Amino acid sequence: MQDLTEGLAHFQQDVFPAKAALFARLATTHRPQTLFIGCSDARVVPELITQREPGELFVIRTAGNLVPAHEALAEDAGVAASIEYAVAVLGVGDIVVCGHSACGAMTALAARQDLAELPAVARWLRHAAPAAASRHEPAALIRGNVAAQLANLATHPAVARALAAGTVTLHGWVYDIPTGTVERIDPTTGRSAVLAA
């Protein structure tokens, strides 16, 4: 806990004063342009990877960067509510689903690990079933999972309406932890290409 309180003190004494005008504006304005859906993994920090300031990303982080399809709404309403709010109220124009290398959730699925002692994790990972059914190599599963989650995302009514109106664009990314590179996953074909540096 000491490291957190020291970090907080550094933020309050050095970082916050340097960005006081930004925080004053953010006190009354919340207009992020992008919804970023990433993994809960502590090594994957959306604002760091994209170099965005506070207020520029609306972030949802879940184990395995999973997005339950709309029909799972009753069971997983928290994620659905955040998606709905970002699209219907905040009016984000872009949604990124970002997977990453060495993802524990995808590694567990690829290895078909016994999750009997982790029943909540096992239930949650059902949302990756379409990708896991045909891929058993972790890197291929990570890419396939991003494509599957983009498909799940499109089932949400707010997203479907925005897609039909042309007011939102879906993007699939896979971040490689040791190199910092990001692959773009085509939401239609599932094919990948490295994003330009």
N, C-alpha and C positions, 0 to 999 in steps of 0.2 A: 504493500500500500504506500510505502514511503516514496517509491518512484512516481506514483500517480500524483501524490500531493506536491512533490517537487516540480513535476511537469505542469500542474495547475498554477503553481506560483510563477513559473516562467511565463506561462500564457498570460496571466494577469498583469505581470510587471513589464513584459517586453513585447509579446505578440499582439495582445489586445490594443495597447496604445497606438501601435504602428498601423492598425487597421480600424481605428475608432470610427472613421467616416463610413466604412463599409458596414460595421455593426449597427451604426445609427440608422442607416438605410434599411438594413435587414429587420430592424425592430418593427417596421411598418410595411415591409414589402416581402412577399414570398412568391417569386416567379421563376422557379427553376425551368430550364429549357429541356432537360433530359431526365428521364426515369432510368436509373441504373440498377439492374437486378443482378446482384453478385452473390458469391458464396460467403458464408459466415467465417471462413478461414481467416485467421488473424494476419496471414501473410499477404492477403489481397485487399488493398486499401483503395477503393475507387477514386477518392479525391487525389491521392498520391499518384496513381497510375495516369490519370487524365490531367493532372495539374490544374484542377478546378478550385475556385475559391468557395468559401461558405455561401450557401444560397444558390449555387449553380446546378447542383445535382440533387434529385430526390432519390434517396437510396433505400432499397429493400435488400436485406441480406438474409439468405436462408441456407441451410445445409445443402450443399450440392447445387446451389443456385436454381432450386426447383420452383416452378410456378404451377400450382395445381390448376388443372382445367376447371372451367366454370362449373361443371356438374359436381365438382368436389367442394363447392362453395360453403355448404353447411359445416363441413368438417374443418375447413381451412379458411375461415372468413377473414382472418387478419391480413393475410397476403392479398386476398381479393379486394378488401376494403382499401388498402394502400394503393393498389393499381387503379381502382375506380377513382379515388380522390386525385391521384396524379394526372389522370387523363381527363376526367370530366370537370374537375374544379380548377386545378392548376393549369390545365391545357398544355402539358408537355408536348413537344413536337417530335421527339425522338425517344425510343425505348431501347436500351441496350440490355441484352442478357449475356452475362460474361461468365464463362467457365474458366478453369485454370488447370495448369499442370499439377501433378501430385495431389489431386483432389481425393481426400479420404473417403468421401461418399462414393465416388465413381470407382475408386480402387476396391472398396468393399464389394460393390456390385460385380465388378469384373472378376474378382476372385471367388464370388459366390460365398462370401464369409457367412458363418452362422451368427445371426443377430438375435438369437433367442434371449440373450441377457439384455438386449437393448430394444425392447418392443416399440417404443415411440420412434426410434430411428428406423426400424424395419417398416413401420406403417408409413412414415414420411417418404422413404425411398421408393414406395410404390409409384410415386409420381414420375419416376425415371424409368418405369417398366417398358415403355415403347422403345427407348434407346437401348436398354439392357438386353432386350429379347434377342437382338441380332448382332450384338458386339460384345466381345469378351476381352479385347485388348484395351487397356486403360485409355490410351491416347485417342483411339477411335471412339470409345465410349464417351469420353469427355466432349468430343466434337459432336457426336450424334445426340448427346444429351442437350446441348445448346439448341440444336435444330428442333428437338422434341419440345423443349420448353417454349420456344418461339411459337410453335404450333399451339401449345396449351394457352399461351398468352392471347392468341388471336380468338380464342373461344369466349373471352370475357366480353360482355355486351358493350361496355364503354370503349374497349379497344376495337372491337368489330365495327362500331359506329364510326370511330375516328379513322380507321383504315378505309372504310367505304367513302368517307368524306374527303379523304386525302390529307388529313390534318396531322397524321402521325406516321412515322416510319419506324419499322422494326430493324434492329441490328443484332447480329450474333457475333460475339467475340470469344476467343480463347487466349488467355494471358499465360505466358510461359515465365514462371518465377525465376529460373536461373539466368535467363537472357534478357528479360524485359520486353520481348517481342510480343505482338498481339496478332493473332490470325483472325481474319474476318470469315464468318460462316454464313454462306448464302442461305437465307431463310427458306427459299424455295427448293434448292437443289441439295443443300447440306454440304456443298463443296467449300473448301477453305482456301484462303489466300492471305499471305502476310500483308498487314496494313503498311502502307508506305511510311518510311521513317522521315 
